Structure formats: C-alpha cells, structure tokens
Amino acid sequence: SIRLELKPLAEAGLSSPEESGNKIKYKANEAHPLFPEIRSIVGKFLGLDQLLEKVIHKLGDLKHAYIVGDYAQGVDSGIIELVLVGNLDQEYVHLLLRKAEEIIHRKCQLILINEDQFESLRDKLKLADGILLWSSN
C-alpha cells in the first residue's frame, strides 16, 4: 500500500525512485521547485520549527546548524550528522543529543565548531551539500 502512495509522488516529480535489487527506494527530489516549501510544511506539521526555536535559545550563541551526510542527501542510513557553529554549552548540547537519539531511534554524530573553525573547515565539511537548519544571520 505504501508503493501505491509513493508512485503518484514519483509521477509528479516530487520523489525519485531508485531500483536496488528487488527493492525500490524513494528519495525526495530536492531539485523540484516545491521541495523547499514541502520541507517547511512537514517541519511545521511535526512541530520541529517550534522545538528548534526553544532549544536554540538554551544552547548558547548558535550561529549555524547543518545536517550533512546521508540525511542531507535524502538517505536514511540510521546516522544523522550535525554541524553546529558557535559558542555553545557543550554539556547541554550532548544532553540534548542523547535524548534526541532515544526519541528518534537514530545515532547522531555531532561536530561542534566555533566561527573561526567554520570558515576554515567549510569546504571539508561539505556544507554546500548539507541542509541549513538554522542561521542567526
């Protein structure tokens, strides 16, 4: 029944199916003009926007937050890679990370860097391929 729901999305260009052996994997089509809006709607529906705002204020001086790696490419590998930039309360960040892992049943890998490191590591972290979750600018 899931396949019946996913097929129209692929036909509309909102997802791109990829065959892998006898399975078909569906991935969001980030090139579709409606992708940013759909992502925003889903985030609001899940309440992520409100949760993110509350958490960010307690973190410290957060400048940027990115999802990089597989999840940024639409692949659910079970590991979510985050890059947080700023002067942050590291103890609080790690506490939140452990709680998030329990709730979402995914492993999270975290890179905490300050703004100086951000400028020098921007290309190595492949942030251009990532998803910007937050920016104070």
Secondary structure, DSSP 8 states (H G I E B T S, - for coil): -HHHHHHHHHHTTSEEEEEETTEEEEEE-TTSTTHHHHHHHHHHHHTHHHHHHHHHHHHEEEEEEEEESTGGGT---SEEEEEEEEEE-HHHHHHHHHHHHHHHT-EEEEEEE-HHHHHHHTTTTTGGGSEEEEE--
